[in-house]
Amino acid sequence: MYITEDWAWVHWAGTQENPTWMGQKHALTNLLFEICMASASTGGVISDIYVNSNFFAVRKAKNCPPLEDFLSAPIGYLRRL
């Protein structure tokens, strides 16, 4: 299981008004959306995603391929509208 804490920092009150707190860092919301899209389009890689306001957790599927195989495989989760 992989856990990411404080993923919602960019959405907290005051962070939009104080950009020096995290500078030009990318929001972890982007990572969470990428994980959700990958889960929907790459069956057998992610078994569960749990999200709350403090952290999100991702459970790898039992039959998940080795990381090097997964990273080299094309992932088609973006849909052109």
Secondary structure as UniProt FT lines:
FT   STRAND          2..5
FT   TURN            6..8
FT   HELIX           9..11
FT   TURN            13..17
FT   TURN            19..24
FT   HELIX           28..41
FT   TURN            43..44
FT   STRAND          46..51
FT   STRAND          55..60
FT   TURN            62..63
FT   HELIX           67..72
//
